[in-house]
Amino acid sequence: MEPYWTTAFLDFAPADHAVGTAFWSAATGYPVSRSRGRDGEFASLLPPAGGVYLKVQRLSDGHNRIHVDFHVGDVLAAADRAISLGATELARNDGWSVLQSPAGIVFCFVDHPVSGVAMPTVWPGGHSSIADQISLDIPPDSFDAECEFWAAVTGRPLGQSRWFAEFRNLERPPNQRIRFLLQRLNDGPAGAHIDFATNHRSAETARHVALGASVEKVNDRWTVLHDPTGRRYCITERDPG
């Protein structure tokens, strides 16, 4: 059962939620929806056109992280299949299931409807960008198995980066916004981060720094930054269209 949509969640520790939400709204150019949930813990970042694919969540405790929601027609069937592939289920009801990949990356299945693919934002000065990629960061000893797991869960063909041996990718369907990059770490625990695509990396980086981000490292094809809460993310030289 292949997901028909993917939503990326920026999960914030309580102390980081307000600052982090304001930054990501400004960085993407998407206003924040009204809060929802039992404690007002959920909100969406609203593109001017196309379906919502970025949301924020205020955690009750814990650290900042990324998780993804896969939208499917049958949540429980999709969850049972993921479990058969090696996932661990953390919670479920009729409308959602929370799971963890074999390497420990949290994801969910949901059945919410969506429509349309958001387009890149064009900024003053003419360059454009969009936060469109989730990098799944995977320890070396579980990298191959984790790549196969995510390919099976998403139904997306698994490819190899043209430039770097440590990166693989999942082919994005034309009717979805989120791309997936799989990165083999040198060390450290499994996790995930967001990547922006842009046609002018230096201008986009300067825009983020003006909003409160800090630059960690400039590489040949991407720049590593931290938002004001310390969350790491990247700006990459990819066609944002």
Secondary structure, 3 states (H helix, E strand, C coil): CCCCEEEEEEEECHHHHHHHHHHHHHHHCCCECCCECCCCCEEEECCCCCCCCEEEEECCCCCCEEEEEEECCCHHHHHHHHHHCCCEEEEECCCEEEEECCCCCEEEEECCCCCCCCCCEECCCCCEEEEEEEEEEECHHHHHHHHHHHHHHHCCCEEECCCCCCEEEECCCCCCCCEEEEEECCCCCCEEEEEEEECCHHHHHHHHHHCCCEEEEECCCEEEEECCCCCEEEEECCCCC
